[in-house]
């Protein structure tokens, strides 16, 4: 009834496909971008990338197809602007008049001479080359830009994409000579939803199947596997219901919370079930009326008595690990941590109150199992080897840990929102094709202020912008620059009889203002200059299109541009860059700093908890060693196989610390129990611990690895890489607990020499 009440909150869960969900409202880079969009216009485009199979855009049928698509794109919901070769506002002088018109109309009736003239104009105009048409005229694009109300992006984005995909299909059907791809910010938002839906539909069931199979194989009992899966199912339903009641918004980063819960929630159950089966198989049955049931009840009681303290401690430490994600600068990762922390607490509640009751009614027999004996003997032999070879094992592990840890600096920060998606996805392939063959989709945007209203026509202002644009043009990262400069230059040339010598900035503010006003009055509705200049003409927008850059290179380019403005522009023209890739580049760096702080605090809190729980300062400190090295080894190993750290990977150390400490807690709890309660010496206590929790540690590690390893198949690379690195960390943690921790427990400081001899 409790779980049903909690689960009813599922109806209130909401999902967001907006990439802005990765940022707090007060994020400075987000604020910079929103300020630009508030002054000018939102910039949520869908880019139709058109490639004629014959390799020539300037043919009658291709130009006709571009014209058709330009006209039909205006019918897509939420459309604000459409830009293409066809409707490019080409200005020219006719006698003493300025004529502004579409570059071409009625493509079907164009002559070869007219098409050649269109080609010459298109391939020489800086506003078109590198944005609308590639330099060799083999690929062109149609930009459809939208203004989303933002009331429900879950409906708005898919609605736009349905219309865009329909137009693409119609275009290809009417002209089979064309290859048409889709790219742009709206496509990214839609892909967030699509990838998340695919993962929820495929990965969650796959994780359940893998965990069920692993439990059945390792526990040797179908009924106990069913009991563990029941705890998982109720935990998942109750936790996600609580998330709904509390108003959590599920995003592409936090959508893996159910998958993580499916994996983490089983850990407590495994330890209880392994102890239960061990006790059940060795119990002497004395009850005459119903010996099977009596044995089962006693085994349940014993298993809870033996495990309740360590699973409470592991629940606490795991929850602290996930709660440390609140140090993240990215809200979805904070949500992920909070949701999983709630789930871990609920899993403990169910393990203690629901699982024993369920075991009491399931018809589980109490017969002795040979495989249980063999498992106990196996871990006993393993313990003897570890004890006997502890010195060489410690030396080898120390060398491996040191070697891998030394590799950590080789990792580099690289947050690329497009690379969050699998290379096999159609979206990623289309994006790569677009950036390689037409234009870049990453930008740096600046809103550069003038001294006063109308100041964008001031020659001094324009000259500074020209020098800034020239500086960007000289940078190897730059692909295209869009500003009011080219319009001013072309108008100046037009008003001087189209004399090429006059293709330069006007040297008179009043004349420049008149030219620009005349041009604006000639523009058709929908193609105004409000995407480049503000209302009172006191600021203009400069958009620099760059290559797909790693985060560190994007930040370096921003830094160099800031330095140029600082040294070469007046104070009133200083401006902050804004763009989506820049936002992700910055948050990747700041998030790592927050995670380092969170990890440090997490270590301290967990160490204090273990010191209190184990009633030993020494054991509390010792526990940190096998818990610290798995993440260090994993990130060093990652440098060898990948070397790129993104936003998702920056939280792995925090997330895994709370998980990997579980086995350490169970090992130390049993070790302390063997010494204090059973009177065993150190070596005997280690062997006792291996016999009693060795299998449970192996089972829980394999289950966790299977669960997180399944994320590798996610079409969302952010989650796939997180799953892979987490799996590596968990496996390294098992090695640390089974090989290094026993050696640390048996390590003895050399006795201090006493000048006074005495008889023992």
C-alpha positions in Angstrom: 0.0 0.0 0.0 2.9 2.4 0.8 4.6 1.7 -2.5 1.3 2.1 -4.4 0.7 5.5 -2.8 4.3 6.6 -3.7 4.0 5.1 -7.2 0.9 7.2 -7.9 3.2 10.1 -8.3 4.4 8.7 -11.6 1.7 10.6 -13.4 3.3 13.9 -12.4 6.7 13.1 -13.9 7.8 15.4 -16.7 10.5 15.1 -19.3 12.5 18.0 -20.8 14.4 17.7 -24.1 15.8 21.3 -23.9 19.6 21.3 -23.8 19.3 24.4 -21.5 18.2 22.0 -18.7 21.9 21.2 -18.2 22.4 24.8 -16.8 21.1 26.8 -13.9 19.2 29.9 -14.7 22.0 32.0 -13.1 24.7 30.3 -15.2 26.7 33.2 -16.6 27.1 31.6 -20.1 23.4 30.9 -20.3 22.6 34.4 -19.3 25.0 35.8 -21.9 23.3 33.8 -24.6 19.8 34.6 -23.5 20.7 38.3 -23.4 21.7 38.1 -27.0 18.5 36.2 -28.0 16.4 38.7 -26.0 17.9 41.7 -27.9 17.7 40.1 -31.3 15.8 36.8 -31.9 15.9 33.3 -30.7 17.9 31.0 -32.9 16.5 27.5 -32.9 17.1 26.4 -36.5 16.5 23.3 -38.6 19.0 23.2 -41.5 18.0 21.2 -44.6 21.3 20.1 -46.1 20.7 19.5 -49.9 23.3 17.6 -51.9 22.6 16.9 -55.6 23.9 13.5 -56.5 25.3 15.0 -59.8 27.4 17.3 -57.7 26.1 20.6 -58.9 23.6 22.8 -57.0 23.3 25.2 -59.9 21.0 23.1 -62.1 17.5 24.0 -63.0 15.9 21.0 -61.1 18.0 21.6 -57.9 17.3 25.3 -57.8 13.6 24.5 -58.3 13.7 22.1 -55.4 15.4 24.8 -53.2 12.7 27.2 -54.2 9.9 24.7 -53.4 11.4 23.9 -50.0 11.9 27.6 -49.2 8.2 28.3 -49.8 7.0 25.2 -48.0 9.2 25.8 -44.9 7.3 28.9 -44.1 4.3 26.6 -43.3 6.1 24.7 -40.5 4.6 25.6 -37.0 6.5 28.3 -35.0 8.5 29.4 -38.1 10.1 32.8 -37.8 12.5 33.0 -40.7 13.6 31.0 -43.8 17.0 31.6 -45.5 18.2 30.0 -48.7 19.8 30.8 -52.0 16.4 31.4 -53.5 15.3 34.2 -51.1 18.7 35.7 -50.5 18.0 39.5 -50.6 20.4 40.5 -53.4 20.8 44.3 -53.8 22.0 46.0 -56.9 21.9 49.4 -58.6 19.6 50.1 -61.6 20.2 53.6 -62.9 19.8 55.7 -59.7 17.7 53.2 -57.8 18.5 50.5 -55.2 16.8 47.3 -56.1 16.5 44.5 -53.5 15.0 41.2 -54.6 15.2 37.4 -54.2 18.3 36.0 -55.8 16.0 34.1 -58.2 12.4 33.2 -58.8 10.6 30.6 -61.0 13.6 28.4 -61.4 11.9 26.3 -64.0 12.0 29.2 -66.4 15.6 30.2 -65.8 18.0 30.2 -68.8 21.6 28.8 -68.7 22.9 32.4 -68.7 20.7 33.4 -65.7 21.8 30.3 -63.8 25.5 31.1 -64.4 24.9 34.6 -63.1 23.2 33.2 -60.0 26.2 30.9 -59.5 28.7 33.8 -59.8 26.8 35.9 -57.3 26.3 33.0 -54.8 29.9 31.8 -54.9 31.3 35.3 -54.3 29.0 36.7 -51.7 30.5 36.4 -48.2 27.1 36.1 -46.6 26.4 32.9 -48.5 29.7 31.1 -48.9 30.4 28.9 -45.9 26.8 29.2 -44.6 24.2 28.7 -47.3 26.5 27.3 -50.1 29.8 25.5 -49.9 32.7 27.1 -51.9 32.5 24.6 -54.7 28.8 24.8 -55.2 28.1 21.1 -54.5 26.0 21.4 -51.3 23.5 24.0 -50.2 21.3 24.5 -47.2 17.9 26.0 -46.3 17.8 27.5 -42.8 14.4 27.3 -41.1 14.6 29.3 -37.9 11.9 29.0 -35.2 10.6 30.9 -32.2 9.5 28.3 -29.7 6.9 29.6 -27.1 8.5 27.2 -24.6 5.2 26.3 -23.1 5.7 22.6 -23.9 8.8 21.8 -25.8 7.8 18.1 -25.5 5.1 18.9 -28.1 6.7 21.8 -29.9 9.9 20.2 -31.0 8.4 16.9 -32.2 5.8 18.9 -34.1 8.4 20.8 -35.9 10.4 17.7 -36.7 7.4 15.9 -38.0 6.8 18.7 -40.5 10.5 18.9 -41.4 10.9 15.2 -42.0 7.7 15.2 -44.1 9.1 18.0 -46.3 12.4 16.2 -46.6 10.6 13.0 -47.7 8.5 14.9 -50.2 11.5 16.7 -51.6 13.5 13.5 -52.1 10.4 11.8 -53.7 9.9 14.6 -56.1 13.6 14.9 -57.0 15.4 11.6 -56.5 18.6 13.3 -57.6 18.8 14.9 -54.2 20.2 13.7 -50.9 18.6 15.7 -48.0 19.8 15.7 -44.4 18.6 17.6 -41.2 20.8 19.4 -38.6 20.5 22.2 -36.1 19.5 23.0 -32.6 15.9 21.7 -32.9 17.2 18.4 -34.3 19.5 18.1 -31.2 16.5 18.7 -28.9 14.5 16.1 -30.7 17.4 13.6 -30.5 17.6 14.0 -26.8 14.0 12.8 -26.6 14.5 10.0 -29.1 17.7 8.7 -27.5 16.1 8.7 -24.0 13.0 6.9 -25.3 15.1 4.3 -27.0 17.1 3.7 -23.8 14.0 3.5 -21.6 12.4 1.0 -24.0 15.5 -1.2 -24.5 18.0 -0.8 -21.7 15.7 -1.1 -18.7 14.3 -4.5 -19.8 17.8 -5.6 -20.7 19.1 -4.7 -17.3 16.3 -6.6 -15.6 17.0 -9.7 -17.7 20.7 -9.6 -17.1 20.3 -9.0 -13.3 17.7 -11.8 -13.1 20.0 -14.2 -15.0 23.0 -13.3 -13.0 21.1 -13.7 -9.7 19.7 -17.1 -10.8 23.1 -18.3 -11.8 25.1 -17.1 -8.8 22.5 -17.7 -6.1 21.4 -21.0 -7.4 17.8 -20.4 -6.5 15.1 -19.1 -8.8 12.8 -18.1 -5.9 15.5 -16.0 -4.2 16.2 -14.3 -7.5 12.5 -13.5 -7.7 12.6 -12.1 -4.2 15.5 -9.8 -5.1 13.7 -8.7 -8.3 10.6 -7.9 -6.3 12.6 -5.6 -4.1 14.0 -3.9 -7.2 10.6 -3.5 -8.8 9.0 -2.0 -5.7 12.0 0.3 -5.2 11.8 1.5 -8.8 8.1 2.2 -8.7 8.2 3.9 -5.3 11.3 6.1 -6.1 10.1 7.3 -9.4 6.7 8.0 -7.9 8.4 10.1 -5.2 10.3 12.0 -7.9 6.9 12.8 -9.5 5.4 13.9 -6.3 8.4 16.2 -5.6 8.2 17.8 -9.1 11.5 16.4 -10.6 11.9 17.0 -14.3 13.5 14.1 -16.0 16.2 15.1 -18.5 18.6 13.1 -20.8 21.2 12.9 -18.0 18.8 11.9 -15.2 16.8 9.6 -17.4 19.2 6.8 -16.4 18.1 7.0 -12.8 15.8 4.0 -13.2 18.6 2.0 -14.7 21.0 3.0 -11.9 18.3 2.1 -9.3 17.7 -1.3 -10.9 21.4 -2.0 -10.4 22.1 -0.4 -7.0 18.9 -1.5 -5.3 19.8 -5.2 -5.6 23.1 -4.9 -3.5 21.4 -5.1 -0.1 19.2 -8.0 -1.1 22.2 -10.0 -2.4 23.9 -9.9 1.0 20.8 -10.8 2.9 20.0 -13.6 0.4 23.5 -15.1 0.4 23.5 -15.2 4.2 20.0 -16.6 4.2 20.9 -19.4 1.8 24.1 -20.2 3.7 22.3 -20.4 7.0 19.4 -22.4 5.5 21.7 -25.0 4.0 23.7 -25.6 7.3 20.9 -25.2 9.8 20.1 -28.2 12.1 16.4 -28.6 11.9 14.8 -29.6 15.3 11.2 -28.5 14.9 9.0 -31.6 14.5 5.8 -30.2 13.1 7.1 -28.2 10.2 10.9 -28.4 10.1 11.2 -26.8 6.7 9.3 -23.7 7.6 11.0 -23.5 11.0 14.4 -23.7 9.4 13.4 -21.0 7.0 12.3 -18.7 9.7 15.5 -19.1 11.7 17.6 -18.6 8.6 15.7 -15.3 7.9 16.3 -14.1 11.4 20.0 -15.0 11.4 20.6 -13.4 8.0 19.0 -10.1 9.1 20.9 -10.1 12.4 24.2 -10.6 10.5 23.6 -8.1 7.7 21.4 -5.3 9.1 24.2 -3.3 10.5 26.5 -3.4 7.3 23.6 -2.9 4.9 22.5 0.1 7.0 26.0 1.5 6.8 26.3 0.8 3.1 22.9 2.4 2.5 24.1 5.5 4.3 27.4 5.7 2.4 25.8 5.0 -1.0 23.2 7.7 -0.4 26.0 10.1 0.6 27.9 9.3 -2.6 24.9 10.1 -4.7 23.9 13.2 -2.6 27.4 14.5 -3.3 26.3 15.1 -6.9 24.6 18.2 -5.5 28.0 19.8 -5.8 27.5 19.5 -9.6 26.9 22.7 -11.5 24.5 20.9 -13.8 20.9 20.4 -12.5 20.3 17.0 -14.2 23.1 15.4 -12.3 21.9 16.9 -9.1 18.5 15.4 -9.8 20.1 12.0 -10.7 21.9 12.0 -7.3 18.8 12.9 -5.3 16.6 10.4 -7.1 19.0 7.5 -6.6 19.7 8.5 -3.0 15.9 8.4 -2.3 15.8 5.0 -4.0 18.7 3.6 -2.0 16.9 4.5 1.2 13.7 2.9 0.0 15.6 -0.2 -1.0 17.0 -0.5 2.5 13.5 -0.1 3.9 12.2 -2.9 1.6 15.2 -5.1 2.3 14.6 -5.0 6.0 10.7 -5.1 6.1 9.5 -6.6 2.9 12.2 -9.1 1.8 12.1 -11.1 5.1 8.3 -11.4 4.9 8.5 -12.5 1.3 11.2 -15.1 2.1 8.9 -16.4 4.9 6.1 -17.3 2.5 8.2 -18.5 -0.5 8.6 -22.3 -0.4 12.4 -22.3 -0.3 13.8 -25.7 0.7 16.7 -26.0 3.2 18.8 -28.8 1.8 22.5 -28.8 1.8 24.0 -27.7 -1.5 27.3 -28.9 -2.9 27.9 -25.7 -4.8 27.6 -23.7 -1.5 30.2 -25.9 0.0 32.4 -25.5 -3.0 31.9 -21.7 -3.0 32.9 -21.6 0.7 36.0 -23.8 0.1 36.9 -21.8 -3.0 37.0 -18.5 -1.0 38.7 -20.2 1.8 41.5 -21.3 -0.5 41.5 -17.8 -2.1 42.0 -16.3 1.4 44.9 -18.6 2.1 46.6 -17.6 -1.1 46.1 -13.9 -0.4 47.4 -14.2 3.1 50.4 -16.2 2.0 51.3 -13.9 -0.9 50.2 -10.6 0.6 53.6 -8.9 0.3 54.2 -9.6 -3.4 50.5 -8.9 -4.1 50.7 -5.5 -2.2 53.8 -4.6 -4.2 52.3 -5.5 -7.5 49.1 -3.6 -6.7 51.0 -0.6 -5.6 52.9 -0.5 -8.9 49.7 -0.9 -10.9 47.9 1.8 -8.9 50.8 4.2 -9.2 51.2 3.5 -12.9 47.5 4.0 -13.7 47.2 7.0 -11.4 50.1 8.7 -13.2 48.1 8.5 -16.4 45.2 10.7 -15.1 46.7 14.0 -16.4 46.6 12.6 -19.9 42.8 12.9 -19.9 41.5 16.2 -21.4 38.2 17.9 -21.0 36.1 17.6 -24.1 32.4 18.5 -23.8 30.8 18.4 -27.2 27.0 18.2 -27.1 26.9 16.5 -30.5 29.3 13.8 -29.4 26.9 12.9 -26.6 25.2 10.8 -29.3 26.4 7.6 -30.8 28.4 7.8 -34.0 26.0 5.2 -35.5 22.9 7.4 -35.1 21.5 9.1 -38.2 21.6 12.4 -36.4 25.3 12.2 -35.7 26.1 11.1 -39.2 24.1 14.0 -40.7 25.7 16.5 -38.4 29.2 15.3 -39.3 28.3 15.5 -43.0 27.0 19.0 -42.6 30.1 20.3 -40.8 32.4 18.6 -43.3 30.6 19.7 -46.5 28.6 22.8 -45.9 29.0 24.8 -42.7 29.9 24.6 -39.0 27.1 24.4 -36.5 29.1 25.7 -33.6 29.2 29.5 -33.1 30.4 32.3 -30.9 27.9 35.2 -30.8 28.6 38.8 -29.7 26.2 41.7 -29.1 28.5 44.7 -29.6 27.1 48.0 -28.3 27.6 51.4 -29.9 27.9 54.7 -28.2 24.3 55.8 -28.8 21.1 54.9 -30.6 21.8 54.8 -34.3 25.5 54.3 -33.4 25.9 51.1 -35.5 26.3 53.4 -38.6 29.2 55.3 -37.0 32.3 54.6 -39.2 34.5 54.3 -36.0 32.2 51.6 -34.6 32.1 49.8 -37.9 35.9 49.9 -38.3 36.4 48.3 -34.9 34.0 45.5 -35.8 35.8 45.1 -39.1 39.1 44.7 -37.4 37.5 42.2 -34.9 36.0 40.2 -37.8 39.3 40.3 -39.6 41.0 39.0 -36.5 38.5 36.1 -36.3 39.0 35.4 -40.0 42.7 34.9 -39.4 42.1 32.3 -36.8 42.3 28.7 -38.0 39.1 27.7 -36.1 36.9 30.1 -38.0 34.7 29.0 -40.9 32.3 31.9 -41.4 31.5 35.4 -40.0 28.1 37.0 -40.2 27.7 40.7 -39.3 26.3 44.0 -40.7 29.7 44.7 -42.3 28.9 42.9 -45.6 25.6 44.7 -45.9 27.1 48.1 -45.4 29.9 47.4 -47.9 27.5 46.0 -50.6 25.1 49.0 -50.1 28.0 51.4 -50.5 29.0 49.7 -53.7 25.4 49.6 -55.0 24.9 53.4 -54.3 28.1 54.0 -56.4 26.9 52.3 -59.5 28.0 48.9 -58.4 31.6 49.9 -58.7 33.7 47.2 -57.1 36.2 49.8 -55.8 33.4 51.1 -53.5 33.0 47.7 -51.8 34.1 49.1 -48.5 32.6 50.7 -45.3 31.0 54.1 -45.8 33.0 56.9 -44.1 29.9 59.0 -43.2 27.5 58.1 -40.5 24.5 59.9 -42.0 25.0 58.3 -45.4 25.5 54.9 -43.9 22.2 55.3 -42.0 20.3 56.4 -45.1 21.7 53.4 -47.1 20.7 51.0 -44.4 17.2 52.5 -44.0 16.6 52.3 -47.7 17.7 48.6 -47.7 15.5 47.8 -44.7 12.4 49.4 -46.4 13.0 47.1 -49.4 13.1 43.8 -47.4 10.0 41.5 -47.5 8.3 40.5 -44.3 10.1 37.8 -42.4 13.5 38.7 -43.7 14.1 41.9 -41.7 17.4 42.7 -40.0 16.2 42.1 -36.5 18.5 39.1 -36.3 21.5 41.4 -36.7 20.6 44.8 -35.2 18.5 45.8 -32.2 15.5 48.1 -32.4 17.2 51.5 -31.8 20.3 50.5 -33.7 22.5 50.9 -30.7 24.0 47.4 -31.0 24.7 44.8 -33.6 25.3 41.1 -33.6 28.4 39.3 -34.8 28.2 35.5 -35.3 31.3 33.5 -35.8 30.9 30.0 -37.1 33.7 27.7 -36.0 34.8 24.1 -36.5 33.7 21.4 -34.1 36.2 22.2 -31.3 37.0 20.3 -28.2 36.1 22.2 -25.0 39.6 23.4 -24.3 40.1 24.8 -27.8 36.7 26.5 -27.6 37.6 28.1 -24.3 41.0 29.1 -25.7 39.4 30.8 -28.7 37.0 32.7 -26.4 40.0 33.8 -24.2 41.9 35.1 -27.2 38.9 37.0 -28.5 38.4 38.6 -25.1 42.0 39.7 -25.1 41.6 41.2 -28.5 38.6 43.2 -27.4 40.3 44.3 -24.2 43.3 45.7 -26.1 41.7 46.9 -29.3 38.1 48.1 -28.7 36.8 50.9 -26.6 35.2 50.0 -23.3 31.6 50.5 -24.5 32.2 47.8 -27.2 33.3 45.1 -24.8 31.1 42.1 -25.1 30.7 38.5 -23.7 30.6 35.6 -26.1 27.5 33.4 -26.0 26.8 30.1 -27.6 25.6 26.6 -26.7 28.9 24.8 -27.2 30.6 27.5 -25.2 28.1 26.9 -22.3 29.0 23.2 -22.3 32.7 23.9 -22.5 32.5 26.1 -19.4 30.2 23.9 -17.4 32.5 20.9 -18.0 35.4 22.8 -16.3 33.3 24.3 -13.4 31.6 20.9 -12.8 34.9 19.1 -12.3 35.8 21.7 -9.7 32.5 21.1 -7.9 32.9 17.4 -8.1 36.4 17.6 -6.6 35.0 19.5 -3.6 32.1 17.0 -3.3 34.5 14.0 -3.4 36.7 15.5 -0.7 33.7 16.1 1.6 32.3 12.7 0.7 35.6 10.9 1.7 35.7 12.7 5.0 32.0 12.0 5.9 32.3 8.3 4.9 35.5 7.9 6.8 33.9 9.3 10.0 30.8 7.1 9.5 33.0 4.0 9.2 35.2 5.0 12.2 32.0 5.3 14.4 30.3 2.2 13.0 33.4 0.0 13.3 34.5 1.7 16.5 38.0 1.9 15.2 39.9 5.0 14.0 42.5 2.7 12.3 39.9 0.7 10.4 38.1 3.8 9.3 41.3 5.2 7.8 42.3 1.9 6.3 38.9 1.7 4.6 39.7 4.9 2.6 42.6 3.2 0.7 40.6 0.5 -1.1 37.8 3.1 -1.7 40.1 5.8 -3.1 42.2 3.8 -5.5 39.4 2.4 -7.8 38.5 5.8 -9.2 42.1 6.7 -9.6 42.9 3.5 -11.4 39.7 3.8 -13.6 40.5 7.4 -14.7 44.1 6.4 -15.4 42.9 3.4 -17.4 40.4 5.7 -19.2 43.3 7.9 -20.3 44.8 4.9 -22.1 41.6 3.8 -23.9 39.8 7.1 -24.4 41.4 10.2 -23.0 38.4 12.4 -23.2 36.4 13.6 -20.1 32.9 15.0 -20.6 30.3 16.3 -18.3 28.9 12.9 -17.5 32.2 11.3 -16.6 33.1 14.2 -14.2 30.5 12.8 -11.8 31.7 9.1 -11.9 34.1 9.4 -8.9 31.4 10.8 -6.7 28.8 8.3 -7.8 31.0 5.2 -7.5 32.6 6.0 -4.2 29.3 5.5 -2.4 28.8 2.2 -4.4 32.3 0.7 -4.0 32.4 1.3 -0.3 29.6 -1.3 0.1 32.0 -4.3 -0.2 34.5 -2.7 2.1 31.9 -2.2 4.8 30.7 -5.8 4.6 34.3 -7.1 4.6 35.3 -5.0 7.6 32.1 -5.6 9.5 32.6 -9.4 9.3 36.3 -9.0 10.1 35.5 -7.0 13.3 32.7 -9.5 14.2 35.2 -12.4 13.9 37.8 -10.7 16.1 35.6 -9.1 18.7 32.7 -11.6 19.0 34.3 -14.9 18.0 37.8 -14.2 19.4 39.6 -15.0 16.2 43.1 -13.7 15.4 43.8 -11.5 12.4 44.5 -14.3 9.8 41.7 -16.5 11.0 39.4 -13.4 10.9 40.3 -12.7 7.3 39.7 -16.3 6.3 36.3 -16.2 8.2 35.4 -13.0 6.3 36.2 -14.5 2.9 34.1 -17.6 3.7 31.1 -15.5 4.8 31.0 -12.5 2.5 33.4 -13.4 -0.4 30.6 -14.8 -2.5 28.2 -12.0 -1.7 30.8 -9.4 -2.6 31.5 -11.2 -5.9 27.8 -11.6 -6.7 27.0 -7.9 -5.9 29.9 -6.8 -8.0 28.9 -8.9 -10.9 25.3 -7.7 -10.7 26.4 -4.1 -10.5 28.8 -4.6 -13.4 26.1 -6.2 -15.5 23.7 -3.4 -14.7 26.0 -0.5 -15.3 27.7 -2.3 -18.2 24.3 -2.4 -20.0 24.5 1.4 -20.3 27.3 0.9 -22.7 24.6 0.0 -25.3 22.9 3.4 -24.8 22.6 5.5 -27.9 23.3 8.5 -25.7 27.1 8.5 -25.5 27.1 10.6 -22.3 25.4 7.7 -20.5 27.2 5.0 -22.4 30.6 6.3 -21.3 29.4 6.9 -17.8 28.3 3.2 -17.6 31.6 2.0 -19.0 33.7 4.0 -16.6 31.5 3.1 -13.6 31.8 -0.6 -14.5 35.6 -0.4 -14.7 35.7 1.4 -11.3 33.5 -1.2 -9.7 35.6 -4.1 -11.0 38.8 -2.3 -9.8 37.1 -1.9 -6.4 36.5 -5.6 -6.0 40.2 -6.3 -6.7 41.1 -3.7 -4.0 38.8 -5.3 -1.5 39.8 -8.9 -2.1 43.6 -8.4 -2.6 44.6 -5.2 -1.0 42.3 -4.8 2.0 43.3 -8.1 3.6 47.0 -7.2 3.3 46.3 -3.8 5.0 44.4 -5.6 7.8 47.3 -8.0 8.4 50.0 -5.3 8.2 51.9 -4.9 11.4 54.2 -2.1 12.4 57.6 -3.2 13.6 57.9 -3.5 17.4 59.8 -0.7 19.1 63.0 -1.7 20.7 63.0 -1.4 24.5 66.2 -0.8 26.3 64.9 -2.9 29.2 64.8 -6.6 28.6 61.9 -8.4 30.1 60.6 -11.9 30.1 57.3 -12.3 28.2 
